[in-house]
Amino acid sequence: EISTASDLLIHVIDSSSLQKDEEIKAVQEVLKEIHADLLPQIWVLNKVDLCPEILKNSFVNQYVTKENKPKVVYLSAKNRTGLGKLRQILAQYAIQKRQHF
């Protein structure tokens, strides 16, 4: 219910998880079931310090559809990399949202 009332969804993905593909699919299926799959999304791929190869491949592209093109942030909370980009995307979204009021 909260997801369907949201303006923006932030999907945090453990990029070091061996089951990340299944976890992403499960989240996207639930979002589709509750009709929240077309809401804007930011995918935060966390723990990239443990899985640097994720930066080199385009595994996210297999989940992108014409209707759903999430913004992607590669982040390491441990090393504090990617936090600036996440803040920037959130600020841009807030500014765009405010302009529509």
N, CA, C and O atoms as a Tinker XYZ file with bonds, in Angstrom:
   404  protein
     1  N      0.822000   -1.194000    0.000000    73     2
     2  CA     0.000000    0.000000    0.000000    64     1     3
     3  C      0.865000    1.258000    0.000000    63     2     4     5
     4  O      0.577000    2.211000   -0.723000    81     3
     5  N      1.909000    1.262000    0.796000    73     3     6
     6  CA     2.799000    2.423000    0.846000    64     5     7
     7  C      3.460000    2.636000   -0.499000    63     6     8     9
     8  O      3.599000    3.773000   -0.952000    81     7
     9  N      3.875000    1.543000   -1.150000    73     7    10
    10  CA     4.542000    1.670000   -2.443000    64     9    11
    11  C      3.640000    2.308000   -3.484000    63    10    12    13
    12  O      4.103000    3.129000   -4.276000    81    11
    13  N      2.361000    1.949000   -3.501000    73    11    14
    14  CA     1.473000    2.491000   -4.515000    64    13    15
    15  C      1.147000    3.956000   -4.269000    63    14    16    17
    16  O      0.721000    4.652000   -5.190000    81    15
    17  N      1.339000    4.441000   -3.043000    73    15    18
    18  CA     1.097000    5.846000   -2.728000    64    17    19
    19  C      2.367000    6.676000   -2.869000    63    18    20    21
    20  O      2.338000    7.886000   -2.642000    81    19
    21  N      3.456000    6.061000   -3.232000    73    19    22
    22  CA     4.746000    6.745000   -3.322000    64    21    23
    23  C      4.912000    7.438000   -4.662000    63    22    24    25
    24  O      4.282000    7.076000   -5.655000    81    23
    25  N      5.773000    8.439000   -4.665000    73    23    26
    26  CA     6.136000    9.121000   -5.902000    64    25    27
    27  C      7.392000    8.529000   -6.520000    63    26    28    29
    28  O      7.623000    8.649000   -7.723000    81    27
    29  N      8.197000    7.891000   -5.686000    73    27    30
    30  CA     9.498000    7.375000   -6.107000    64    29    31
    31  C      9.841000    6.168000   -5.249000    63    30    32    33
    32  O      9.632000    6.176000   -4.036000    81    31
    33  N     10.368000    5.133000   -5.888000    73    31    34
    34  CA    10.786000    3.940000   -5.160000    64    33    35
    35  C     12.303000    3.827000   -5.219000    63    34    36    37
    36  O     12.911000    4.017000   -6.272000    81    35
    37  N     12.901000    3.516000   -4.081000    73    35    38
    38  CA    14.338000    3.273000   -4.027000    64    37    39
    39  C     14.524000    1.795000   -3.717000    63    38    40    41
    40  O     14.177000    1.321000   -2.636000    81    39
    41  N     15.072000    1.089000   -4.675000    73    39    42
    42  CA    15.286000   -0.358000   -4.550000    64    41    43
    43  C     16.773000   -0.571000   -4.262000    63    42    44    45
    44  O     17.618000   -0.374000   -5.135000    81    43
    45  N     17.080000   -0.973000   -3.029000    73    43    46
    46  CA    18.465000   -1.224000   -2.641000    64    45    47
    47  C     18.768000   -2.694000   -2.901000    63    46    48    49
    48  O     18.077000   -3.587000   -2.409000    81    47
    49  N     19.814000   -2.922000   -3.684000    73    47    50
    50  CA    20.182000   -4.266000   -4.114000    64    49    51
    51  C     21.566000   -4.591000   -3.575000    63    50    52    53
    52  O     22.503000   -3.809000   -3.738000    81    51
    53  N     21.690000   -5.725000   -2.946000    73    51    54
    54  CA    22.994000   -6.188000   -2.468000    64    53    55
    55  C     23.733000   -6.774000   -3.663000    63    54    56    57
    56  O     23.464000   -7.906000   -4.065000    81    55
    57  N     24.651000   -6.019000   -4.226000    73    55    58
    58  CA    25.316000   -6.472000   -5.445000    64    57    59
    59  C     26.241000   -7.661000   -5.200000    63    58    60    61
    60  O     26.672000   -8.311000   -6.152000    81    59
    61  N     26.552000   -7.953000   -3.944000    73    59    62
    62  CA    27.403000   -9.102000   -3.648000    64    61    63
    63  C     26.587000  -10.386000   -3.449000    63    62    64    65
    64  O     27.158000  -11.469000   -3.325000    81    63
    65  N     25.271000  -10.268000   -3.418000    73    63    66
    66  CA    24.421000  -11.435000   -3.198000    64    65    67
    67  C     24.456000  -12.377000   -4.399000    63    66    68    69
    68  O     24.350000  -11.946000   -5.548000    81    67
    69  N     24.604000  -13.643000   -4.119000    73    67    70
    70  CA    24.588000  -14.627000   -5.201000    64    69    71
    71  C     23.189000  -14.815000   -5.768000    63    70    72    73
    72  O     23.026000  -15.355000   -6.863000    81    71
    73  N     22.176000  -14.370000   -5.024000    73    71    74
    74  CA    20.792000  -14.493000   -5.470000    64    73    75
    75  C     20.210000  -13.158000   -5.950000    63    74    76    77
    76  O     18.990000  -13.008000   -6.025000    81    75
    77  N     21.057000  -12.206000   -6.269000    73    75    78
    78  CA    20.545000  -10.869000   -6.606000    64    77    79
    79  C     19.586000  -10.886000   -7.794000    63    78    80    81
    80  O     18.634000  -10.106000   -7.827000    81    79
    81  N     19.822000  -11.758000   -8.761000    73    79    82
    82  CA    18.907000  -11.821000   -9.908000    64    81    83
    83  C     17.506000  -12.237000   -9.470000    63    82    84    85
    84  O     16.514000  -11.633000   -9.877000    81    83
    85  N     17.435000  -13.267000   -8.643000    73    83    86
    86  CA    16.140000  -13.734000   -8.155000    64    85    87
    87  C     15.478000  -12.683000   -7.259000    63    86    88    89
    88  O     14.264000  -12.486000   -7.307000    81    87
    89  N     16.293000  -12.018000   -6.446000    73    87    90
    90  CA    15.757000  -10.991000   -5.548000    64    89    91
    91  C     15.185000   -9.816000   -6.342000    63    90    92    93
    92  O     14.119000   -9.301000   -6.003000    81    91
    93  N     15.875000   -9.395000   -7.379000    73    91    94
    94  CA    15.387000   -8.295000   -8.227000    64    93    95
    95  C     14.084000   -8.701000   -8.900000    63    94    96    97
    96  O     13.117000   -7.939000   -8.906000    81    95
    97  N     14.062000   -9.896000   -9.462000    73    95    98
    98  CA    12.847000  -10.371000  -10.129000    64    97    99
    99  C     11.680000  -10.438000   -9.159000    63    98   100   101
   100  O     10.560000  -10.066000   -9.511000    81    99
   101  N     11.929000  -10.906000   -7.942000    73    99   102
   102  CA    10.859000  -11.011000   -6.945000    64   101   103
   103  C     10.300000   -9.638000   -6.598000    63   102   104   105
   104  O      9.084000   -9.466000   -6.511000    81   103
   105  N     11.168000   -8.670000   -6.402000    73   103   106
   106  CA    10.712000   -7.310000   -6.074000    64   105   107
   107  C      9.915000   -6.741000   -7.240000    63   106   108   109
   108  O      8.855000   -6.152000   -7.029000    81   107
   109  N     10.403000   -6.906000   -8.459000    73   107   110
   110  CA     9.700000   -6.364000   -9.612000    64   109   111
   111  C      8.351000   -7.044000   -9.814000    63   110   112   113
   112  O      7.391000   -6.399000  -10.235000    81   111
   113  N      8.269000   -8.329000   -9.522000    73   111   114
   114  CA     6.985000   -9.040000   -9.631000    64   113   115
   115  C      5.976000   -8.499000   -8.620000    63   114   116   117
   116  O      4.812000   -8.283000   -8.956000    81   115
   117  N      6.422000   -8.280000   -7.383000    73   115   118
   118  CA     5.530000   -7.727000   -6.360000    64   117   119
   119  C      5.077000   -6.333000   -6.770000    63   118   120   121
   120  O      3.897000   -6.003000   -6.647000    81   119
   121  N      5.997000   -5.516000   -7.252000    73   119   122
   122  CA     5.623000   -4.166000   -7.682000    64   121   123
   123  C      4.579000   -4.222000   -8.801000    63   122   124   125
   124  O      3.651000   -3.415000   -8.837000    81   123
   125  N      4.743000   -5.179000   -9.706000    73   123   126
   126  CA     3.763000   -5.323000  -10.789000    64   125   127
   127  C      2.409000   -5.753000  -10.240000    63   126   128   129
   128  O      1.376000   -5.240000  -10.669000    81   127
   129  N      2.406000   -6.684000   -9.302000    73   127   130
   130  CA     1.162000   -7.168000   -8.710000    64   129   131
   131  C      0.387000   -6.050000   -8.009000    63   130   132   133
   132  O     -0.844000   -6.039000   -8.036000    81   131
   133  N      1.089000   -5.129000   -7.394000    73   131   134
   134  CA     0.413000   -4.040000   -6.673000    64   133   135
   135  C      0.310000   -2.772000   -7.522000    63   134   136   137
   136  O     -0.024000   -1.700000   -7.017000    81   135
   137  N      0.600000   -2.908000   -8.808000    73   135   138
   138  CA     0.492000   -1.808000   -9.775000    64   137   139
   139  C      1.410000   -0.634000   -9.424000    63   138   140   141
   140  O      1.050000    0.531000   -9.592000    81   139
   141  N      2.591000   -0.970000   -8.939000    73   139   142
   142  CA     3.579000    0.063000   -8.622000    64   141   143
   143  C      4.804000   -0.052000   -9.523000    63   142   144   145
   144  O      5.795000    0.648000   -9.318000    81   143
   145  N      4.740000   -0.923000  -10.509000    73   143   146
   146  CA     5.901000   -1.174000  -11.362000    64   145   147
   147  C      6.222000   -0.031000  -12.313000    63   146   148   149
   148  O      7.329000    0.024000  -12.850000    81   147
   149  N      5.292000    0.874000  -12.533000    73   147   150
   150  CA     5.551000    1.989000  -13.440000    64   149   151
   151  C      5.960000    3.260000  -12.701000    63   150   152   153
   152  O      6.207000    4.290000  -13.326000    81   151
   153  N      6.032000    3.190000  -11.375000    73   151   154
   154  CA     6.524000    4.338000  -10.614000    64   153   155
   155  C      8.010000    4.524000  -10.891000    63   154   156   157
   156  O      8.724000    3.550000  -11.128000    81   155
   157  N      8.478000    5.764000  -10.862000    73   155   158
   158  CA     9.923000    5.980000  -11.033000    64   157   159
   159  C     10.703000    5.222000   -9.954000    63   158   160   161
   160  O     10.296000    5.161000   -8.794000    81   159
   161  N     11.826000    4.654000  -10.368000    73   159   162
   162  CA    12.647000    3.890000   -9.439000    64   161   163
   163  C     14.107000    4.322000   -9.520000    63   162   164   165
   164  O     14.615000    4.700000  -10.576000    81   163
   165  N     14.749000    4.253000   -8.382000    73   163   166
   166  CA    16.203000    4.361000   -8.308000    64   165   167
   167  C     16.682000    3.015000   -7.788000    63   166   168   169
   168  O     16.246000    2.555000   -6.733000    81   167
   169  N     17.573000    2.396000   -8.530000    73   167   170
   170  CA    18.175000    1.153000   -8.070000    64   169   171
   171  C     19.531000    1.487000   -7.484000    63   170   172   173
   172  O     20.411000    2.003000   -8.173000    81   171
   173  N     19.691000    1.188000   -6.209000    73   171   174
   174  CA    20.959000    1.427000   -5.525000    64   173   175
   175  C     21.650000    0.080000   -5.388000    63   174   176   177
   176  O     21.246000   -0.759000   -4.582000    81   175
   177  N     22.691000   -0.118000   -6.177000    73   175   178
   178  CA    23.469000   -1.350000   -6.075000    64   177   179
   179  C     24.535000   -1.129000   -5.028000    63   178   180   181
   180  O     25.570000   -0.515000   -5.291000    81   179
   181  N     24.272000   -1.636000   -3.841000    73   179   182
   182  CA    25.154000   -1.436000   -2.696000    64   181   183
   183  C     26.203000   -2.547000   -2.648000    63   182   184   185
   184  O     26.064000   -3.583000   -3.297000    81   183
   185  N     27.233000   -2.310000   -1.880000    73   183   186
   186  CA    28.337000   -3.248000   -1.659000    64   185   187
   187  C     29.159000   -3.477000   -2.918000    63   186   188   189
   188  O     29.666000   -4.578000   -3.133000    81   187
   189  N     29.296000   -2.456000   -3.748000    73   187   190
   190  CA    30.107000   -2.623000   -4.952000    64   189   191
   191  C     31.576000   -2.821000   -4.604000    63   190   192   193
   192  O     32.354000   -3.294000   -5.433000    81   191
   193  N     31.959000   -2.460000   -3.379000    73   191   194
   194  CA    33.333000   -2.724000   -2.947000    64   193   195
   195  C     33.597000   -4.227000   -2.840000    63   194   196   197
   196  O     34.742000   -4.661000   -2.964000    81   195
   197  N     32.559000   -5.017000   -2.614000    73   195   198
   198  CA    32.698000   -6.465000   -2.535000    64   197   199
   199  C     32.516000   -7.152000   -3.879000    63   198   200   201
   200  O     32.816000   -8.337000   -4.026000    81   199
   201  N     32.027000   -6.408000   -4.851000    73   199   202
   202  CA    31.695000   -6.994000   -6.149000    64   201   203
   203  C     32.015000   -5.989000   -7.268000    63   202   204   205
   204  O     31.111000   -5.559000   -7.983000    81   203
   205  N     33.288000   -5.616000   -7.424000    73   203   206
   206  CA    33.625000   -4.567000   -8.398000    64   205   207
   207  C     33.297000   -4.926000   -9.845000    63   206   208   209
   208  O     33.152000   -4.032000  -10.679000    81   207
   209  N     33.178000   -6.218000  -10.156000    73   207   210
   210  CA    32.875000   -6.597000  -11.541000    64   209   211
   211  C     31.486000   -6.154000  -11.968000    63   210   212   213
   212  O     31.202000   -6.073000  -13.163000    81   211
   213  N     30.615000   -5.866000  -11.003000    73   211   214
   214  CA    29.268000   -5.409000  -11.344000    64   213   215
   215  C     29.316000   -4.059000  -12.056000    63   214   216   217
   216  O     28.415000   -3.723000  -12.824000    81   215
   217  N     30.368000   -3.290000  -11.797000    73   215   218
   218  CA    30.524000   -1.994000  -12.450000    64   217   219
   219  C     30.840000   -2.155000  -13.930000    63   218   220   221
   220  O     30.572000   -1.253000  -14.724000    81   219
   221  N     31.396000   -3.274000  -14.299000    73   219   222
   222  CA    31.862000   -3.477000  -15.668000    64   221   223
   223  C     30.812000   -4.122000  -16.561000    63   222   224   225
   224  O     30.885000   -4.007000  -17.784000    81   223
   225  N     29.839000   -4.797000  -15.962000    73   223   226
   226  CA    28.842000   -5.439000  -16.818000    64   225   227
   227  C     27.542000   -4.657000  -16.795000    63   226   228   229
   228  O     27.357000   -3.747000  -15.987000    81   227
   229  N     26.674000   -5.019000  -17.670000    73   227   230
   230  CA    25.414000   -4.292000  -17.799000    64   229   231
   231  C     24.259000   -5.180000  -17.359000    63   230   232   233
   232  O     23.229000   -5.256000  -18.029000    81   231
   233  N     24.441000   -5.854000  -16.218000    73   231   234
   234  CA    23.426000   -6.798000  -15.789000    64   233   235
   235  C     22.094000   -6.118000  -15.510000    63   234   236   237
   236  O     21.049000   -6.764000  -15.597000    81   235
   237  N     22.104000   -4.838000  -15.178000    73   235   238
   238  CA    20.860000   -4.113000  -14.911000    64   237   239
   239  C     20.014000   -4.027000  -16.175000    63   238   240   241
   240  O     18.785000   -4.024000  -16.097000    81   239
   241  N     20.650000   -3.957000  -17.324000    73   239   242
   242  CA    19.916000   -3.794000  -18.586000    64   241   243
   243  C     18.908000   -4.903000  -18.846000    63   242   244   245
   244  O     17.917000   -4.680000  -19.542000    81   243
   245  N     19.139000   -6.085000  -18.304000    73   243   246
   246  CA    18.199000   -7.181000  -18.545000    64   245   247
   247  C     16.864000   -6.966000  -17.839000    63   246   248   249
   248  O     15.887000   -7.653000  -18.136000    81   247
   249  N     16.819000   -6.017000  -16.910000    73   247   250
   250  CA    15.591000   -5.746000  -16.162000    64   249   251
   251  C     14.883000   -4.488000  -16.636000    63   250   252   253
   252  O     13.763000   -4.203000  -16.212000    81   251
   253  N     15.526000   -3.744000  -17.505000    73   251   254
   254  CA    14.963000   -2.485000  -17.972000    64   253   255
   255  C     13.966000   -2.768000  -19.086000    63   254   256   257
   256  O     14.238000   -3.533000  -20.011000    81   255
   257  N     12.806000   -2.135000  -18.972000    73   255   258
   258  CA    11.805000   -2.229000  -20.032000    64   257   259
   259  C     11.545000   -0.821000  -20.567000    63   258   260   261
   260  O     12.031000    0.171000  -20.024000    81   259
   261  N     10.778000   -0.767000  -21.627000    73   259   262
   262  CA    10.436000    0.535000  -22.192000    64   261   263
   263  C      9.671000    1.387000  -21.178000    63   262   264   265
   264  O      9.822000    2.608000  -21.131000    81   263
   265  N      8.855000    0.722000  -20.375000    73   263   266
   266  CA     8.041000    1.433000  -19.393000    64   265   267
   267  C      8.805000    1.741000  -18.104000    63   266   268   269
   268  O      8.488000    2.706000  -17.409000    81   267
   269  N      9.802000    0.929000  -17.788000    73   267   270
   270  CA    10.500000    1.061000  -16.511000    64   269   271
   271  C     11.999000    1.169000  -16.750000    63   270   272   273
   272  O     12.672000    0.175000  -17.022000    81   271
   273  N     12.504000    2.375000  -16.646000    73   271   274
   274  CA    13.936000    2.618000  -16.818000    64   273   275
   275  C     14.468000    3.255000  -15.539000    63   274   276   277
   276  O     14.525000    4.479000  -15.419000    81   275
   277  N     14.860000    2.404000  -14.579000    73   275   278
   278  CA    15.317000    2.977000  -13.317000    64   277   279
   279  C     16.643000    3.693000  -13.462000    63   278   280   281
   280  O     17.477000    3.328000  -14.291000    81   279
   281  N     16.827000    4.715000  -12.648000    73   279   282
   282  CA    18.144000    5.310000  -12.534000    64   281   283
   283  C     18.946000    4.368000  -11.654000    63   282   284   285
   284  O     18.409000    3.780000  -10.715000    81   283
   285  N     20.228000    4.223000  -11.953000    73   283   286
   286  CA    21.057000    3.265000  -11.231000    64   285   287
   287  C     22.211000    3.999000  -10.565000    63   286   288   289
   288  O     22.882000    4.830000  -11.176000    81   287
   289  N     22.423000    3.667000   -9.290000    73   287   290
   290  CA    23.537000    4.224000   -8.533000    64   289   291
   291  C     24.361000    3.058000   -8.016000    63   290   292   293
   292  O     23.836000    2.158000   -7.360000    81   291
   293  N     25.646000    3.078000   -8.312000    73   291   294
   294  CA    26.569000    2.075000   -7.777000    64   293   295
   295  C     27.160000    2.664000   -6.510000    63   294   296   297
   296  O     27.785000    3.724000   -6.541000    81   295
   297  N     26.962000    1.974000   -5.395000    73   295   298
   298  CA    27.267000    2.567000   -4.104000    64   297   299
   299  C     28.025000    1.582000   -3.213000    63   298   300   301
   300  O     27.810000    0.371000   -3.260000    81   299
   301  N     28.905000    2.138000   -2.413000    73   299   302
   302  CA    29.522000    1.381000   -1.334000    64   301   303
   303  C     29.340000    2.202000   -0.071000    63   302   304   305
   304  O     30.013000    3.214000    0.125000    81   303
   305  N     28.430000    1.765000    0.782000    73   303   306
   306  CA    28.217000    2.471000    2.046000    64   305   307
   307  C     29.484000    2.410000    2.888000    63   306   308   309
   308  O     29.804000    3.351000    3.614000    81   307
   309  N     30.194000    1.308000    2.784000    73   307   310
   310  CA    31.434000    1.135000    3.550000    64   309   311
   311  C     32.477000    2.173000    3.143000    63   310   312   313
   312  O     33.077000    2.824000    3.998000    81   311
   313  N     32.688000    2.323000    1.844000    73   311   314
   314  CA    33.692000    3.269000    1.332000    64   313   315
   315  C     33.127000    4.661000    1.061000    63   314   316   317
   316  O     33.863000    5.590000    0.729000    81   315
   317  N     31.802000    4.790000    1.208000    73   315   318
   318  CA    31.101000    6.044000    0.999000    64   317   319
   319  C     31.196000    6.539000   -0.451000    63   318   320   321
   320  O     31.137000    7.742000   -0.704000    81   319
   321  N     31.343000    5.615000   -1.392000    73   319   322
   322  CA    31.346000    5.995000   -2.799000    64   321   323
   323  C     29.928000    5.874000   -3.345000    63   322   324   325
   324  O     29.187000    4.958000   -2.987000    81   323
   325  N     29.570000    6.790000   -4.195000    73   323   326
   326  CA    28.248000    6.783000   -4.812000    64   325   327
   327  C     27.198000    7.557000   -4.039000    63   326   328   329
   328  O     26.107000    7.799000   -4.555000    81   327
   329  N     27.506000    7.950000   -2.813000    73   327   330
   330  CA    26.523000    8.691000   -2.015000    64   329   331
   331  C     26.200000   10.044000   -2.635000    63   330   332   333
   332  O     25.050000   10.483000   -2.619000    81   331
   333  N     27.213000   10.700000   -3.177000    73   331   334
   334  CA    26.996000   11.993000   -3.827000    64   333   335
   335  C     26.062000   11.871000   -5.018000    63   334   336   337
   336  O     25.183000   12.711000   -5.214000    81   335
   337  N     26.250000   10.825000   -5.813000    73   335   338
   338  CA    25.374000   10.626000   -6.976000    64   337   339
   339  C     23.942000   10.350000   -6.522000    63   338   340   341
   340  O     22.994000   10.856000   -7.123000    81   339
   341  N     23.778000    9.557000   -5.473000    73   339   342
   342  CA    22.438000    9.281000   -4.959000    64   341   343
   343  C     21.772000   10.569000   -4.480000    63   342   344   345
   344  O     20.602000   10.814000   -4.775000    81   343
   345  N     22.508000   11.378000   -3.751000    73   343   346
   346  CA    21.963000   12.670000   -3.291000    64   345   347
   347  C     21.573000   13.555000   -4.472000    63   346   348   349
   348  O     20.531000   14.210000   -4.456000    81   347
   349  N     22.424000   13.562000   -5.492000    73   347   350
   350  CA    22.163000   14.382000   -6.685000    64   349   351
   351  C     20.874000   13.939000   -7.382000    63   350   352   353
   352  O     20.053000   14.778000   -7.752000    81   351
   353  N     20.693000   12.643000   -7.562000    73   351   354
   354  CA    19.491000   12.129000   -8.221000    64   353   355
   355  C     18.250000   12.460000   -7.395000    63   354   356   357
   356  O     17.229000   12.873000   -7.944000    81   355
   357  N     18.338000   12.280000   -6.078000    73   355   358
   358  CA    17.199000   12.595000   -5.213000    64   357   359
   359  C     16.874000   14.086000   -5.253000    63   358   360   361
   360  O     15.703000   14.465000   -5.283000    81   359
   361  N     17.895000   14.927000   -5.253000    73   359   362
   362  CA    17.666000   16.380000   -5.318000    64   361   363
   363  C     17.026000   16.761000   -6.645000    63   362   364   365
   364  O     16.100000   17.571000   -6.672000    81   363
   365  N     17.507000   16.188000   -7.747000    73   363   366
   366  CA    16.920000   16.475000   -9.060000    64   365   367
   367  C     15.461000   16.055000   -9.103000    63   366   368   369
   368  O     14.620000   16.777000   -9.639000    81   367
   369  N     15.159000   14.903000   -8.545000    73   367   370
   370  CA    13.785000   14.431000   -8.533000    64   369   371
   371  C     12.906000   15.372000   -7.705000    63   370   372   373
   372  O     11.795000   15.707000   -8.116000    81   371
   373  N     13.403000   15.795000   -6.545000    73   371   374
   374  CA    12.638000   16.702000   -5.684000    64   373   375
   375  C     12.374000   18.029000   -6.391000    63   374   376   377
   376  O     11.279000   18.581000   -6.282000    81   375
   377  N     13.348000   18.532000   -7.098000    73   375   378
   378  CA    13.173000   19.796000   -7.832000    64   377   379
   379  C     12.134000   19.621000   -8.930000    63   378   380   381
   380  O     11.258000   20.471000   -9.092000    81   379
   381  N     12.220000   18.532000   -9.684000    73   379   382
   382  CA    11.247000   18.279000  -10.748000    64   381   383
   383  C      9.845000   18.128000  -10.178000    63   382   384   385
   384  O      8.878000   18.640000  -10.743000    81   383
   385  N      9.740000   17.431000   -9.069000    73   383   386
   386  CA     8.440000   17.209000   -8.445000    64   385   387
   387  C      7.844000   18.530000   -7.967000    63   386   388   389
   388  O      6.648000   18.774000   -8.132000    81   387
   389  N      8.680000   19.380000   -7.376000    73   387   390
   390  CA     8.206000   20.672000   -6.870000    64   389   391
   391  C      7.722000   21.552000   -8.019000    63   390   392   393
   392  O      6.768000   22.312000   -7.849000    81   391
   393  N      8.360000   21.462000   -9.179000    73   391   394
   394  CA     7.970000   22.287000  -10.316000    64   393   395
   395  C      6.609000   21.890000  -10.876000    63   394   396   397
   396  O      5.971000   22.680000  -11.572000    81   395
   397  N      6.162000   20.676000  -10.579000    73   395   398
   398  CA     4.858000   20.209000  -11.072000    64   397   399
   399  C      3.715000   20.578000  -10.160000    63   398   400   401
   400  O      2.560000   20.287000  -10.469000    81   399
   401  N      4.014000   21.220000   -9.030000    73   399   402
   402  CA     2.943000   21.642000   -8.110000    64   401   403
   403  C      2.504000   23.026000   -8.406000    63   402   404
   404  O      1.613000   23.548000   -7.736000    81   403
